[in-house]
């Protein structure tokens, strides 16, 4: 189940970051996930967020998911681009 959450594009619905988009990088425990946005939060520093404070939007492309699993730095540009596109659509 935890592998299925990696790569989901989510939107924050609680907290001071309300309305921001992130991608789930990993599951910390049954209640919390680590989020990245490619800018402030990357593979070295993730945002920890309660799962019930997130709204799942869609799943990222397979290329981005593989980049997250391998923690490839070049994947961050694709993440930034994808989250910007998602923010414009909504």
C-alpha positions as CSV (number, residue, x, y, z in Angstrom):
1,X,0.0,0.0,0.0
2,X,2.8,2.4,0.8
3,X,4.4,2.0,-2.7
4,X,1.0,3.1,-4.2
5,X,1.2,6.5,-2.5
6,X,4.6,7.4,-3.9
7,X,4.2,9.8,-6.8
8,X,0.7,11.0,-6.0
9,X,0.2,14.7,-6.6
10,X,-1.6,16.1,-3.5
11,X,-3.0,19.5,-2.4
12,X,-2.7,20.7,1.2
13,X,-6.1,21.5,2.7
14,X,-4.9,22.4,6.3
15,X,-2.1,24.4,7.8
16,X,-0.1,27.5,6.7
17,X,0.6,25.9,3.3
18,X,-3.0,25.5,2.4
19,X,-3.6,25.3,-1.3
20,X,0.0,24.3,-2.2
21,X,0.7,21.2,-4.4
22,X,3.3,18.5,-3.5
23,X,4.3,15.0,-4.6
24,X,4.5,12.2,-2.0
25,X,8.1,11.1,-1.7
26,X,7.7,8.4,0.9
27,X,5.4,7.2,3.7
28,X,6.8,7.9,7.2
29,X,4.2,6.0,9.3
30,X,0.5,5.2,8.9
31,X,-0.5,8.8,9.6
32,X,2.3,10.9,8.0
33,X,4.0,11.2,4.6
34,X,7.1,13.1,3.3
35,X,6.3,15.6,0.6
36,X,8.5,17.3,-2.0
37,X,7.9,20.2,-4.4
38,X,11.2,20.4,-6.1
39,X,12.1,23.9,-4.8
40,X,12.0,24.4,-1.1
41,X,11.5,20.7,-0.3
42,X,13.6,18.2,-2.2
43,X,15.3,14.9,-1.5
44,X,17.5,16.3,1.3
45,X,14.7,18.1,3.1
46,X,11.1,16.9,2.9
47,X,7.9,18.3,4.3
48,X,6.3,16.1,6.9
49,X,2.5,16.3,6.7
50,X,-0.5,14.4,8.2
51,X,-2.2,12.3,5.5
52,X,-5.7,13.5,6.5
53,X,-4.7,17.1,5.7
54,X,-4.1,16.3,2.1
55,X,-6.4,16.0,-0.9
56,X,-5.2,13.6,-3.6
57,X,-5.4,15.2,-7.1
58,X,-3.8,12.6,-9.5
59,X,-0.9,10.3,-10.0
60,X,2.4,11.7,-11.5
61,X,3.9,10.3,-14.7
62,X,6.0,7.1,-14.4
63,X,9.2,8.9,-15.3
64,X,8.7,11.2,-12.3
65,X,7.9,8.3,-10.0
66,X,11.0,6.4,-11.0
67,X,13.1,9.6,-10.4
68,X,11.6,9.9,-6.9
69,X,12.3,6.3,-6.1
70,X,15.9,6.6,-7.3
71,X,16.2,10.2,-5.8
72,X,17.6,11.6,-9.0
73,X,18.3,15.4,-8.8
74,X,17.5,16.0,-12.4
75,X,13.9,14.8,-11.7
76,X,13.3,17.9,-9.6
77,X,12.9,20.1,-12.7
78,X,10.2,17.8,-14.0
79,X,8.5,17.9,-10.6
80,X,8.5,21.7,-10.5
81,X,7.1,21.8,-14.1
82,X,4.4,19.2,-13.3
83,X,3.2,20.9,-10.1
84,X,3.1,24.3,-11.9
85,X,1.0,22.7,-14.6
86,X,-1.4,21.2,-12.0
87,X,-1.8,24.5,-10.2
88,X,-2.7,26.3,-13.5
89,X,-5.3,23.6,-14.4
90,X,-7.3,24.0,-11.2
